[in-house]
Structures are given as structure tokens and as C-alpha cells.
Amino acid sequence: MTAAAMQAKAPQTPRQSADQVREILIVDDHPLMCDALALTLKISFGLKNVRTARSLGAALEGIKAQGAPDAVILDLNLPDARGAEGIVTLRRQLPDVPITMISADLDSAMISAAMAAGAQGYISKSLSREALVDSLRRMWEGEHVTPEGYAPDQACAEDEAKAELARRFATLTPQQMKILRLICQGKANKEISYDLSIAEATVKTHITAIMSKINARRRTQAVLLANTVRLFEAG
């Protein structure tokens, strides 16, 4: 099934008017970019409340403390999350909120991975203010938006399978996601135990749960599946 067909089949973010988006969360670790984007949104959409976070962890804490925003703009590369991990994690917390991935990386495989993981759209950091505002407005009204020239049917004929895989990764707990990240870095159970300050037996229990959730039999297969959806690496 093509990416276009997959998007038509997959559950869509509930359609709403862009005017209903009153509170936005920007997750970006570059202060100037974050502040400039917040100012643009306030001016262009008349927003009074634009929340910001410098990392995925800070974003999750903010959501826990302040509740869900109406929309999220997420940087591809954060200090504690690279690649599709941010989308997968936030989609678990915010199943009905449009999440826009923003990046200077316009690699087709990365765009496909982000869209399969549940992004409402993927936009370039080099967009003009007018193009940025137009893209966000379209996404907040339910449209999927990707960079000009991106051809999902050609870039990835297996988006449906990737989307299903991303949904399985989304069932991992935060601790299991940390352990899987370390597995992908080549760490042994003993090293993971030390890094996370937990018992090695607890690590083994978590790994068993991870393998079951993502339907993997071996560590190497788990790493391969994570790489398939660009879970931890952007490039």
C-alpha cells in the first residue's frame, strides 16, 4: 500500500479550525530558533500562550504539569531524542494533538519515518514566515503537509508497515525506551544496569517486555527494527 493510501486509511487527527488552536508547545533546544518561532506564532495567529521546552524530557514534564497543548512543533534533533523517537513518545502522550516535525534535514527516508510515526506534517526550518504560517494552518485543519518535492510513494512503499512498527514502539514505557536506546548503542545488560542504576535482573525483565511488544526475538533484530523507523538516529 502506498504512503498516500496509508494516510487515508490511518486514523486522522480530528479536523478542527486553525482558529481553535490557542495553546502551542514548541520543543527545540536552540533558544534563538525557539524564541523566533514563538514570536512568529504569536503575531501570525494572535496566540497569547506559546509554551517552549528545550528537550523531550522537559516537554513531557510540561505536559504533565500544564496539560496537553492544542498543537506541538517538534525539532528533529534534541539533546535527549533523535530521529523519530520524539514523535513516537509524544504521540503516546498526545494521541489527538497535531504534531509538526521541523528540521533542516529533508532526507526522504527521515520524512517517511516521521510521517509513519504519526507526524501531522514535516516542514523545513528554512521556510519563509508566510510559508511556515500557511503550512501550520493547513496542518491544524487536518491536512498532512510535507516539503515540496517529497514523493512518499517513491520514497517509501512500506509506510504502512513502518506505521504499525512505530505504534508498537509507542507502547514502550519511558524506562524501556531508555533501555532500547542503550541496546542500540551496543551496551550489554551489565552496562545498562550501571548506566540506569537498576538491577541487572530488572534490565533483563524490561528487555523481555520490549522484545514481546515489538515482536523481536533477538537484540540484533530489535536494533534493526529501531533503525527501520529511524527511532534514535536522524541520519
Secondary structure as a PSIPRED ss2 file (coil, helix, strand):
# PSIPRED VFORMAT (PSIPRED V4.0)

   1 M C   1.000  0.000  0.000
   2 T C   1.000  0.000  0.000
   3 A H   0.000  1.000  0.000
   4 A H   0.000  1.000  0.000
   5 A H   0.000  1.000  0.000
   6 M H   0.000  1.000  0.000
   7 Q H   0.000  1.000  0.000
   8 A H   0.000  1.000  0.000
   9 K H   0.000  1.000  0.000
  10 A C   1.000  0.000  0.000
  11 P C   1.000  0.000  0.000
  12 Q C   1.000  0.000  0.000
  13 T C   1.000  0.000  0.000
  14 P C   1.000  0.000  0.000
  15 R C   1.000  0.000  0.000
  16 Q C   1.000  0.000  0.000
  17 S C   1.000  0.000  0.000
  18 A H   0.000  1.000  0.000
  19 D H   0.000  1.000  0.000
  20 Q H   0.000  1.000  0.000
  21 V C   1.000  0.000  0.000
  22 R C   1.000  0.000  0.000
  23 E E   0.000  0.000  1.000
  24 I E   0.000  0.000  1.000
  25 L E   0.000  0.000  1.000
  26 I E   0.000  0.000  1.000
  27 V E   0.000  0.000  1.000
  28 D C   1.000  0.000  0.000
  29 D C   1.000  0.000  0.000
  30 H C   1.000  0.000  0.000
  31 P H   0.000  1.000  0.000
  32 L H   0.000  1.000  0.000
  33 M H   0.000  1.000  0.000
  34 C H   0.000  1.000  0.000
  35 D H   0.000  1.000  0.000
  36 A H   0.000  1.000  0.000
  37 L H   0.000  1.000  0.000
  38 A H   0.000  1.000  0.000
  39 L H   0.000  1.000  0.000
  40 T H   0.000  1.000  0.000
  41 L H   0.000  1.000  0.000
  42 K H   0.000  1.000  0.000
  43 I H   0.000  1.000  0.000
  44 S H   0.000  1.000  0.000
  45 F H   0.000  1.000  0.000
  46 G C   1.000  0.000  0.000
  47 L C   1.000  0.000  0.000
  48 K C   1.000  0.000  0.000
  49 N E   0.000  0.000  1.000
  50 V E   0.000  0.000  1.000
  51 R E   0.000  0.000  1.000
  52 T E   0.000  0.000  1.000
  53 A E   0.000  0.000  1.000
  54 R C   1.000  0.000  0.000
  55 S C   1.000  0.000  0.000
  56 L H   0.000  1.000  0.000
  57 G H   0.000  1.000  0.000
  58 A H   0.000  1.000  0.000
  59 A H   0.000  1.000  0.000
  60 L H   0.000  1.000  0.000
  61 E H   0.000  1.000  0.000
  62 G H   0.000  1.000  0.000
  63 I H   0.000  1.000  0.000
  64 K H   0.000  1.000  0.000
  65 A H   0.000  1.000  0.000
  66 Q H   0.000  1.000  0.000
  67 G C   1.000  0.000  0.000
  68 A C   1.000  0.000  0.000
  69 P C   1.000  0.000  0.000
  70 D C   1.000  0.000  0.000
  71 A E   0.000  0.000  1.000
  72 V E   0.000  0.000  1.000
  73 I E   0.000  0.000  1.000
  74 L E   0.000  0.000  1.000
  75 D E   0.000  0.000  1.000
  76 L C   1.000  0.000  0.000
  77 N C   1.000  0.000  0.000
  78 L E   0.000  0.000  1.000
  79 P C   1.000  0.000  0.000
  80 D C   1.000  0.000  0.000
  81 A E   0.000  0.000  1.000
  82 R C   1.000  0.000  0.000
  83 G C   1.000  0.000  0.000
  84 A C   1.000  0.000  0.000
  85 E H   0.000  1.000  0.000
  86 G H   0.000  1.000  0.000
  87 I H   0.000  1.000  0.000
  88 V H   0.000  1.000  0.000
  89 T H   0.000  1.000  0.000
  90 L H   0.000  1.000  0.000
  91 R H   0.000  1.000  0.000
  92 R H   0.000  1.000  0.000
  93 Q H   0.000  1.000  0.000
  94 L C   1.000  0.000  0.000
  95 P C   1.000  0.000  0.000
  96 D C   1.000  0.000  0.000
  97 V C   1.000  0.000  0.000
  98 P C   1.000  0.000  0.000
  99 I E   0.000  0.000  1.000
 100 T E   0.000  0.000  1.000
 101 M E   0.000  0.000  1.000
 102 I E   0.000  0.000  1.000
 103 S E   0.000  0.000  1.000
 104 A C   1.000  0.000  0.000
 105 D C   1.000  0.000  0.000
 106 L C   1.000  0.000  0.000
 107 D C   1.000  0.000  0.000
 108 S H   0.000  1.000  0.000
 109 A H   0.000  1.000  0.000
 110 M H   0.000  1.000  0.000
 111 I H   0.000  1.000  0.000
 112 S H   0.000  1.000  0.000
 113 A H   0.000  1.000  0.000
 114 A H   0.000  1.000  0.000
 115 M H   0.000  1.000  0.000
 116 A H   0.000  1.000  0.000
 117 A C   1.000  0.000  0.000
 118 G C   1.000  0.000  0.000
 119 A C   1.000  0.000  0.000
 120 Q C   1.000  0.000  0.000
 121 G E   0.000  0.000  1.000
 122 Y E   0.000  0.000  1.000
 123 I E   0.000  0.000  1.000
 124 S E   0.000  0.000  1.000
 125 K C   1.000  0.000  0.000
 126 S C   1.000  0.000  0.000
 127 L C   1.000  0.000  0.000
 128 S C   1.000  0.000  0.000
 129 R H   0.000  1.000  0.000
 130 E H   0.000  1.000  0.000
 131 A H   0.000  1.000  0.000
 132 L H   0.000  1.000  0.000
 133 V H   0.000  1.000  0.000
 134 D H   0.000  1.000  0.000
 135 S H   0.000  1.000  0.000
 136 L H   0.000  1.000  0.000
 137 R H   0.000  1.000  0.000
 138 R H   0.000  1.000  0.000
 139 M H   0.000  1.000  0.000
 140 W H   0.000  1.000  0.000
 141 E C   1.000  0.000  0.000
 142 G C   1.000  0.000  0.000
 143 E C   1.000  0.000  0.000
 144 H C   1.000  0.000  0.000
 145 V E   0.000  0.000  1.000
 146 T C   1.000  0.000  0.000
 147 P C   1.000  0.000  0.000
 148 E C   1.000  0.000  0.000
 149 G C   1.000  0.000  0.000
 150 Y C   1.000  0.000  0.000
 151 A C   1.000  0.000  0.000
 152 P H   0.000  1.000  0.000
 153 D H   0.000  1.000  0.000
 154 Q H   0.000  1.000  0.000
 155 A H   0.000  1.000  0.000
 156 C C   1.000  0.000  0.000
 157 A C   1.000  0.000  0.000
 158 E C   1.000  0.000  0.000
 159 D H   0.000  1.000  0.000
 160 E H   0.000  1.000  0.000
 161 A H   0.000  1.000  0.000
 162 K H   0.000  1.000  0.000
 163 A H   0.000  1.000  0.000
 164 E H   0.000  1.000  0.000
 165 L H   0.000  1.000  0.000
 166 A H   0.000  1.000  0.000
 167 R H   0.000  1.000  0.000
 168 R H   0.000  1.000  0.000
 169 F H   0.000  1.000  0.000
 170 A C   1.000  0.000  0.000
 171 T C   1.000  0.000  0.000
 172 L C   1.000  0.000  0.000
 173 T C   1.000  0.000  0.000
 174 P H   0.000  1.000  0.000
 175 Q H   0.000  1.000  0.000
 176 Q H   0.000  1.000  0.000
 177 M H   0.000  1.000  0.000
 178 K H   0.000  1.000  0.000
 179 I H   0.000  1.000  0.000
 180 L H   0.000  1.000  0.000
 181 R H   0.000  1.000  0.000
 182 L H   0.000  1.000  0.000
 183 I H   0.000  1.000  0.000
 184 C H   0.000  1.000  0.000
 185 Q C   1.000  0.000  0.000
 186 G C   1.000  0.000  0.000
 187 K C   1.000  0.000  0.000
 188 A C   1.000  0.000  0.000
 189 N H   0.000  1.000  0.000
 190 K H   0.000  1.000  0.000
 191 E H   0.000  1.000  0.000
 192 I H   0.000  1.000  0.000
 193 S H   0.000  1.000  0.000
 194 Y H   0.000  1.000  0.000
 195 D H   0.000  1.000  0.000
 196 L H   0.000  1.000  0.000
 197 S C   1.000  0.000  0.000
 198 I C   1.000  0.000  0.000
 199 A C   1.000  0.000  0.000
 200 E H   0.000  1.000  0.000
 201 A H   0.000  1.000  0.000
 202 T H   0.000  1.000  0.000
 203 V H   0.000  1.000  0.000
 204 K H   0.000  1.000  0.000
 205 T H   0.000  1.000  0.000
 206 H H   0.000  1.000  0.000
 207 I H   0.000  1.000  0.000
 208 T H   0.000  1.000  0.000
 209 A H   0.000  1.000  0.000
 210 I H   0.000  1.000  0.000
 211 M H   0.000  1.000  0.000
 212 S H   0.000  1.000  0.000
 213 K H   0.000  1.000  0.000
 214 I H   0.000  1.000  0.000
 215 N C   1.000  0.000  0.000
 216 A C   1.000  0.000  0.000
 217 R C   1.000  0.000  0.000
 218 R C   1.000  0.000  0.000
 219 R H   0.000  1.000  0.000
 220 T H   0.000  1.000  0.000
 221 Q H   0.000  1.000  0.000
 222 A H   0.000  1.000  0.000
 223 V H   0.000  1.000  0.000
 224 L H   0.000  1.000  0.000
 225 L H   0.000  1.000  0.000
 226 A H   0.000  1.000  0.000
 227 N H   0.000  1.000  0.000
 228 T H   0.000  1.000  0.000
 229 V C   1.000  0.000  0.000
 230 R C   1.000  0.000  0.000
 231 L C   1.000  0.000  0.000
 232 F C   1.000  0.000  0.000
 233 E C   1.000  0.000  0.000
 234 A C   1.000  0.000  0.000
 235 G C   1.000  0.000  0.000
